[in-house]
Amino acid sequence: MKKVFGLMMFGLLLLAACQDNDQPASDFTGNEATYALLQGSQYDIDGTVTIKEKNDGSAFIVVALSGTEGDIQHPVHLHLGNIAEPGADVYASLTPVLGKTGISETHLTKLADESAITYKQLIELVACVKVHLAASGPDKDIVLAGGNIGKASTDDSSGGRLGFGVCKSE
């Protein structure tokens, strides 16, 4: 009798598990904005930056580049202002792009000055994203790819890669 009862309970649990069609809860609201990253130097590299809203209101930023390779890490900076503006301070450092994948993923909740930022605030900024060749040395001033985001995305005054402003040295 114990065997039959045990088998019946196992069968009921299995049946209940098979009928569980609940989808896992997403970490995201579905709000997102995607912006083009244009080639910024002689290197044939371009891509996109996608900003997604998480359920807590924070921003998750994915930079996806084509044309990168190797084990080098390319620094990614968020700057205030149009991409053509020279000397812009780093507003936030994002996770570097890994050359072999061309991907950077950053859960952005705080800026360089430690103040909080939300998805909604981020997409309202007049700002840009720049991906650099290197973190130091002469290659730090080479912008592999970049583009305006937020409210700056409607401003096409950069004039292409020759119009990219050099970042302020840290």
C-alpha positions in Angstrom: 0.0 0.0 0.0 2.8 2.4 0.8 4.3 1.7 -2.6 1.1 2.5 -4.4 0.6 5.7 -2.4 4.2 6.7 -3.1 3.8 6.1 -6.8 0.5 8.0 -6.9 2.1 11.0 -5.1 5.1 10.9 -7.5 2.7 10.8 -10.5 0.7 13.8 -9.1 3.9 15.8 -8.6 5.1 14.9 -12.1 1.8 15.9 -13.6 1.7 19.2 -11.7 5.3 20.0 -12.8 4.5 19.2 -16.4 1.5 21.5 -16.4 3.4 24.5 -14.9 3.4 26.9 -17.8 4.5 29.9 -15.9 7.1 31.8 -17.7 10.1 33.0 -15.6 9.7 36.6 -14.6 11.8 39.0 -16.6 14.3 41.4 -15.1 13.3 44.0 -17.6 10.2 46.2 -18.2 10.4 46.0 -22.0 11.4 49.7 -22.4 14.6 50.1 -24.3 16.4 52.5 -26.7 19.0 51.5 -29.3 21.5 53.9 -30.9 24.1 53.5 -33.6 27.8 53.6 -32.9 29.7 54.8 -35.9 33.2 54.0 -36.9 35.5 56.5 -35.1 38.9 55.9 -36.6 40.8 54.1 -39.3 39.7 50.8 -37.7 36.6 49.2 -39.4 34.5 49.0 -36.2 30.9 50.0 -35.6 27.9 48.7 -33.7 25.1 49.7 -31.4 24.4 50.6 -27.8 21.1 49.4 -26.3 19.8 50.8 -23.0 17.2 48.6 -21.3 15.1 49.5 -18.3 15.2 47.0 -15.4 12.2 46.5 -13.2 13.8 48.6 -10.5 14.1 51.5 -12.9 17.8 51.2 -13.4 19.6 51.0 -16.7 21.3 47.9 -18.3 23.5 48.9 -21.2 24.7 46.6 -23.9 27.4 47.7 -26.3 27.7 45.4 -29.3 30.5 46.0 -31.8 31.5 44.3 -35.0 35.1 44.2 -36.2 36.9 43.7 -32.8 39.2 40.8 -32.0 41.6 39.3 -29.6 41.9 39.6 -25.8 42.2 43.4 -25.7 39.6 45.3 -23.6 38.3 48.5 -25.1 37.3 51.1 -22.5 33.7 52.5 -22.9 32.8 55.9 -21.6 29.5 57.8 -21.3 30.0 61.6 -21.8 27.7 64.5 -21.5 27.2 66.5 -24.6 27.3 65.8 -28.3 30.0 63.4 -29.6 31.6 66.3 -31.5 32.3 68.2 -28.3 36.0 68.0 -27.4 37.2 67.6 -23.8 34.0 66.1 -22.4 34.4 64.7 -18.9 33.6 61.0 -18.3 30.1 60.9 -16.9 30.3 57.2 -16.3 32.7 54.4 -17.2 31.0 51.3 -18.6 32.3 47.7 -18.7 35.0 47.5 -21.3 34.3 45.7 -24.6 36.1 42.4 -24.9 37.8 42.2 -28.3 36.9 38.6 -29.0 33.2 39.0 -28.3 32.7 42.7 -29.2 30.3 42.9 -26.2 30.1 45.1 -23.1 27.3 44.7 -20.5 26.9 47.2 -17.7 24.2 47.5 -15.0 24.4 51.3 -14.5 23.0 52.6 -11.3 25.7 55.3 -10.4 27.7 57.8 -12.3 31.3 58.7 -11.9 30.5 61.2 -9.1 28.6 58.4 -7.3 25.2 60.0 -7.9 22.3 57.7 -8.8 20.9 57.5 -12.3 17.8 55.7 -13.7 16.9 54.5 -17.2 14.5 57.4 -17.6 17.1 60.0 -16.7 19.7 58.4 -18.9 17.6 58.4 -22.1 16.7 62.1 -21.4 20.4 63.2 -21.4 22.2 65.0 -24.1 25.1 62.5 -24.1 27.3 60.2 -26.1 29.1 56.9 -25.8 32.7 56.4 -27.0 34.6 53.2 -27.2 38.4 53.7 -27.1 41.2 51.5 -28.5 43.1 51.4 -25.2 42.9 52.6 -21.6 46.3 54.3 -21.5 49.1 55.5 -23.7 48.7 57.2 -27.1 45.9 54.7 -28.1 43.6 56.0 -25.4 42.7 59.0 -27.6 41.7 56.8 -30.5 37.9 56.4 -30.6 37.0 53.1 -32.2 33.3 53.8 -32.3 30.9 56.3 -30.9 27.5 57.8 -31.1 25.1 60.2 -29.5 22.5 58.8 -27.2 19.4 60.2 -25.5 18.3 63.6 -26.6 21.6 64.1 -28.5 20.7 61.2 -30.8 18.6 63.6 -33.0 21.6 65.9 -33.5 23.6 64.8 -36.5 26.2 67.5 -36.3 29.2 65.3 -35.7 30.2 65.1 -39.4 31.1 61.5 -39.2 34.2 60.1 -37.6 36.3 63.2 -38.4 33.9 65.1 -36.2 34.4 63.1 -33.0 35.7 65.2 -30.2 38.8 63.9 -28.3 38.0 62.9 -24.7 39.4 64.7 -21.8 42.5 62.9 -20.4 42.0 61.5 -17.0 
